[in-house]
Amino acid sequence: MNTIGVAMAADSAVTIGSGTKIYNSANKLFTLSKFHPVGIMIYGNAEFLRVPWETIIKVYRQSLDVKTFPTVEEYSYDFLHFLKGNNYMELTSEVEEYKFILNLITESVSSAFDTILGKLKARVNEKPDSTEDELNAVANTYLDELLMDCDNKNFINGFDDQDYRQIIEKYGDQIEKIIIETFENMIFSEHLITNLKYIVANNLIKQFSRSTSGIVIAGFGEQELYPSLFAYNIDGRINNKLKYQLTTQRVVGTDFTAAIVPFAQDDMVHTFVRGINPEIEGISSNYLGNIFKNLSNVIVEQLLDNLKNPKDSPELIKIIDDQLMNIFDKFNQSLDQYKQEHFTTPILNIVNSLPKDELAEMAESLVNLTSFKRRVSSSLETVGGPVDVAVITKGDGLIWIKRKHYFKQELNQQFAQNYFRRD
């Protein structure tokens, strides 16, 4: 996106079931308004409470009609408000909310079970004659780590302790039942059940599940001359409250004139923009960090024989630790500066001056880059198929550069006739 407009591009791949079947026919990019320059893109889970996002977006678009808002941010608020309350039973059904929450509970308990089982197997392999108390201690140690992690997390926007109490009151028995059924003979104590029940209930309103959807709303508000973009994670509804969080916000202006904002599988875009693969960067940083942390111990061990007072070693370790970590921090700062000066800034300078057609071409190329990477790797081609591309400008509105159709337009003249019809 730059001061002229925003280009949005989305692939067509959708994963079905457990992830072994992929179709290349999904629509992920839509106009949010038929009459105003605002678009919406989805990624992640293609449904909200088992209703397809495509259906929800088109129903909202119909209800929006010619209504406009001063800013894109207010468009996003209105769309979220539509999700929170509307006249469609399927989107407000308590039954669907109940099913959704039970699925999250099952997912959370299963995840804890798999981890605990793995730790117990590792313990038994390490010590075949482990007693039940020792195995119980392994499970409780892991749960204590989860408890600490859980207590350190903040509630998701709009949720608090009262919601936790409502979840326990409404779903507490179900959570306990699922825990017992999942762990079967592996239940070691009432303490384990109580702690896991607390963790599962809290995580419902403190973290997002693996089935989260992402929505991106971009374009121009009525009073905006430059484009803006707002992205949210949306994870169903709990206690009749929409579970969502703002994840990305970009507002182009005189001080911030260009941006490249990837979503979902963003590794190849980050590699292109920053000049280094994020996974390699993370591994390198962790590896070097561990080296520097351990190096002080090695140095001190070599110096101990020469120390007049060995009791000074802890202080010496701290001094060396601080110096080494200071060097490590400077290395990371230098690397970030190099990436910014030699990769990110030059690319954004070009993006800032791109005309509309090349802005669209760049957006499509970045999606195709990720698609190509998946095609030549051993992983599933979870990015692929035709790429839909749209450019949104203040004067022209949303213009489709590339758009797949499941029907022939010449055989469906009524579609074009009905598109702008107002009831």
N, C-alpha and C positions, 0 to 999 in steps of 0.2 A: 504494500500500500504506500502511496505517496500523496502529495497535495492534490493531484488530479482526481484520484479515485482509488478504489480497492479492487483487486482481482482475487477471485475465490476459485479454487479448483479442488475437485474431489474425485477419487477413483470409484469403481463400481463393485469392488469385492465385498462379499458378505459371507461370514462363516456360519454354518448351520450345525446345530447340535453340539457335540463334544469337540468340534473343531476339525473333523476329518473331511468335511464336504464344504466346498467353496463355490458360490455362484458369483458371476461377474455381471450382475444386472441390477444391483441396488441403486436407488436414487438417494443421494446424500446432500444435494444442494438444491435450494428452493428460493423462490421469491417469498418474502414475508408479507409484502404488500403488493397488490396488483397496480397500485397507482403512485407509489412513492419509492424512492431509491434506497431500499433496505432488503438485504438478503439474509438467509439463514442456512447454516451447514450443520450436519450432525455427524458424530463418529461414536465408536463404542457400541453399546447396546442399541439396537434398532427399534426398541419398544419402550414404552412407559406404561407400567402396570398392564402389560400384555396388549396394549394398543399401539400400532405402528406409529412412529414419529411422523411419517409422511401424512397419515390421516389427520393427526393432531394439528400439524402445521397448516394443512389446507382448510380445516375447519376453523382454525383461528383466523386465517387470512380472510375467510368469508365473513366472519363476525367483525373483523377490523374494518372492512369495506374501505371507505375513503378517509377514515379517521387518520389523523397524523399527530406526531409528537415533536416537540422542539429538538430533542436529542435522541440519538440511537440508544443511549442508556435508558431513556424512558420507554422506548419500544421494548427493550428487554424486560423492564419491570412489568410492563403490561402483559407480555407473553407469560412471564412467571405467575402473574396474578391469574391469568386464564387457567394455568395448570392447577393452581390452588383451589379455584372455585369456578365451576361452569355448570351448564345444564345437562351434561352428558353423564348418564349413570355409570358407564364403563370407567370414567375417569374419576368418579367420586365414590365408587362402591367401597364400602367397608369390607366386603367379602374379598375383593381383590387386594386390598391393603393387607388383610389378614394373611392371605396366601403368600403375598410378597414377603412379609416379615418372617413367616415360617421358613421360607426358602433361605432367607439371610441367616436365620438361626442355624439351620441345618448346615449351611456352608461354613459358618464360623466354627461350629462344633467339630465338623469333619476335618477342618484345617488343623485345629488343635490336636485332634486324635492322631492324625498322620504324623505330626511333629513329635508328639510324645512317644508314639510307637517307634519311630525312627531312633529316638534317643535311648529307649529301652533296649532295642536290638543292639545298638552300638555298645551299651553297657554290658549286655550278656555276652557279646562277642569278646569284649575286653576281659570280662570276669565271669566265666560260665557258672560259677557257684554263687552268684549274687543272691542275697536273701530278699524276701518280700519287702522288708523294711528298707533295704538299700534301693530297690526299684521304686518304692514309694517315695523315697527321698529325691530320686532323679525327677520324677513327675512333679513333685511339689516345688522343686527348685525352678523348673521351667515355668510353672504357674506363677511363682513369685515374680519372675522376670516379666511375665505378661501383665501381672497386677501393677507393677511399678510403671510399666510402659503405658498401661491403660489410665492410671491416675495422673500421669504427666500430660496426657492429651487434653486439649480443650474441646468443649462441646461444639458441634457444628452449628453454624448460624441459626438461631431460632430455637435451639434446644437447651435444656438445663436439667437440674436434679429432679424437678417435678416430672419431667418426661421419663426419666429412669424409673421413678416410682410407679408411674402408669404402666410402663412395660412389664415390670415385675408383677404388678397386680393382674394384668391381663394375660401375659404370656409366661409367667414364672413357672407354672406347672408344665407347660409345653416344653420350655427350655430344659427343665429337669428330666422330663421323659425322653427327649431327644439325646441328652447326655448319657443317660443310662442305657438306652437302646444302642447308641453308637459304641460306647466303651464296653458294654456287656460285662464279661468277667474281669475286665481290666480296672474296674473301679476299686480304688485302694482305700478310700476313706470318704466320710461325709464332708471333710474339709476340702477335698478335691472338687466335689460336686458344687459346694457353696461358692468356692472361688471362681470356678469356670462359669457358673451361672451369672456371677457378678460381672465377669469380663465380657461375656457374650452380650448381656443386656446393655452394658455401657458402650460397647463397640458399635451397636446399632445406631447410636446417635453421636458417636465420636469419630468414626472413620467411614470411608466409602467402600462399597463392596466391589468385587471383580466385575459385576454386571452393570456398572455405572455407565450412563450415557453422557456424552458431551455435546453441547450446542454452542454454536458461534453465530452471533448476530452482528452484522457489519453494514455500513452504508452511511447515509446522511440523514440527520434529523432536519426538521423544517427550518431551524435557525442555525444550522451548521454549514459552513462553507468548506470545511475539511472533513474527510472521513474518520470514522472511529469504529472500534471493534470491542465487543464484550463477549467473553466465553465463560461458560458455567459447566460444572459437573452437576448432574441431576441423578438422584438415586432413589426414585420412588417417593413414597409418602409414609410417614410414621406418626402415630397419634394425630392423624388428620392434618399433619403439617408437611409441606413440601420439603424434602431433604435435598438441599442444593448449596452450591458454593461458587462464588466468583473466582475464577482461576487466572484469567488473563484480561488485561485492559490496555488498549492502545488508542490514544487520541492524537491524531496528526494535527500539528499546528506550526507556528512560525519557528518554534524551538525544536520541534520533533517532527521532521519532515518525511521520514521514510521508515518502513519496518518490514521485516519478513517474519511471519508468525506461523510456525508449523504446529500441527495438532496430531494426536494419536501416535502413529509410528514416525517419530521425528528424527531418528538417528542420522539418516542420510542428509537431511536438510541442515542439521547442525554441523555435520562434517563439511558440507559445502560452504557454509557461512563462516565457520570458525577455523577451518583448516585442519581439524583433527577429529577423529571419531570419538564420541563421548565415552564409549566403553573403554577404549584404549586409554583415554585421558584419566578416567576414574581408576583403572587398574594401576596405571603408572603412578598416580598420586598416592594411592594407598600403599603401594610397594615402597616408594621412596619414603613415605611417612614412617612406615614400620622400620625401615633401615635406620633412619635418623633416631628413632626412639631407642632402638637396641644398641646403637653405636656408642652411646654414652656409657653403658654398662661395660662394653668391651674395653673402652679407653680406660675406665677406672680400674678394671681388673689388672690391666697392664701397669698401672701406676701405683697400685696398692703397696707393692714391695718397696717403693721409694718414698711413700708417705711417712712423715715423722710420727703422725698420730692417725692410725686407721679409723678412729672414730670420726674423723673429718670426712670420710667417704660419702655419706648421704648429702652433705652440703656440696661437695664437689660434683656429685652426680647431678644435682639440681642446677648448678651453674653451667655444666656442660650441656645438659638437656635444654636449658633456655637458649643457649647460644646456637645449638644445632637446629632447634625448631625455628629460631629467628632466620637462619640460613634457608630452611625449607620454605618458610613464608615468603621470603624474598624471591625464591625461585618461582613459586606459584604466581606472585605478582608480576614478575618479569614475563612469564609465559602468557598470562592474561593480557598484558600490555602488547606483547608481540602479536597475539591473535587479533586483538582489536585494531592495531595499526596496519597489519599486513593482509588481513582477510576481511573482517567484519566491516570496518569503516569504508574501505574502497568499494565493497559490494553495495553497501547502503547508499553511497554517493551516486552510484550508477542507477540504483532503484529510484532515487529521488528525481532523476531526470528522464525516466522512461516514459514514453507515450503510452496511451491506453492499450494499443494492440500488442506492444512488446511486454507490457505489464502482465497481460493475459498469457502470453507465450512463456514468460518466466515462471508463472504460477504452475502452468501445465508441465513444464520441464522438471520442476522440483518434485511433482507427484510421480512423473515417469521415472525419475532417478531412483526413487524408493522402490517402485514397481520392478525396475530392472535388477536392482540389488536382490530382491526377494526371488526373482526368476532364476538367477544364476547361483543361488545358495541352496543348501539342502533343506531349509525351512519351508513351511507352507507358504504359498503365494497369497498372503493375506492382504496384499495391496496389488491391484491389477484391474484389468478390464478397461472399457472406455472411460476417458476422463471428461467429466463435465466441467466447463469453464465459463465463468461469468465475470463481467466487469461492471462495476457500479460507479457512476459519476453523478454529480449534482444535477447537471442539465439533462442528460440522456436517461437517467434511471438505471435499472438493471438490464444489461444487454447480454444475451446468451452468445458466446463465441462458439462453444461446442455444447450440444445437448442431445443425449440419446433419447429416443422415443420407442415405446413398445408397440406403437401403432403407426400406420401410414396416415399422414395428415390429410392427403387428398381423399382418403376414404372416410374421413371423420370431420367433415366441414362443421358439424354442429359443435364440436369442441371449441373451435375458434370463435364461433358465434356466441357460445354460452360463457366464455371465459370472463368477459367484462359485463355480463348481465347482472343487474342489481335487482333483487327481489323486493 
